[in-house]
Amino acid sequence: MKARDVMVSPVITVKPGATVKEVACILLQHHISALPVVDDAGKVIGMVSEGDLMRRADLGTERQRSWWLAALFAEEAALAAEYVKAHSRKVADVMSKRVVAASPDTPLNEIAGLLERHSIKRVPIIENGALVGIVSRANLIQALAVDRKGLDIPVPDAALREKIMAHLGAQPWAHTALLNVTVNDGIVDIWGITQSEAEKKALRVAAETMPGVRAVNNNVIMQNWQTGY
């Protein structure tokens, strides 16, 4: 699946000249946690989220620092930036300017990688410079929750065994020289020895997630290869 298959569109946006209060109202009204900030041409120039509104002087949640701690651990420029974020009424001053975006054809595994790598919760989807959608962590969970059992196509046992063995052969953690797989009516039996519980578990998961597999019997035994026990 790709971003276009799960993205939310059209996207609710806000202009950089909007006020913090207006943003708060939009977030509450639409039950969302962030908004792309766009300029007059519709180009995404930032993101404003609940996290950007947490440390506010008008809420009494502004970060408090004693003067000596501030002198020791924070540069003046950083303190000034904190002040702006806590006191400014304009979105342009509180938004996060770093925008991590993707295209509609970006595979979901790459979207998940962006979310994880940048510690963000959503990715704007941009095509030809225009904002066409947004994909959040929740959208990935929704895609995972979709029931696709009706799309499964039976796979012949021999072909299924071949696919499983080929998949395991490509995994750096799988000691395929010590393993065997048999398939009967879609039921997979895994045989052999392994030195780690992690590999045994991974073998089961690899078989279970192969399209066409109905059940898995994990007959792999644990053995210390150094001592033989």
WONORRA-V343826 format. One line per field, one symbol per residue. phi: phi as a letter, one per 40 degrees, with the letter a starting at -180 (. if undefined). Layout:
phi = ???
This chain:
phi = .bdccbccacbcbacccccdcccdccdccbfbbabcbbcccgccbibbbdccbccbcccgbdcbbcccccccbbcdcccccccdccbccbddcbccccbbbacccccccccdcccccbfbbabcbbbfgbcbaabbdccccccccccbdcccbdbddccccccccccccccccccccbbabbbbfgccbbbhbacbcccdcccccdccccdhccabbcccbcaccccgb
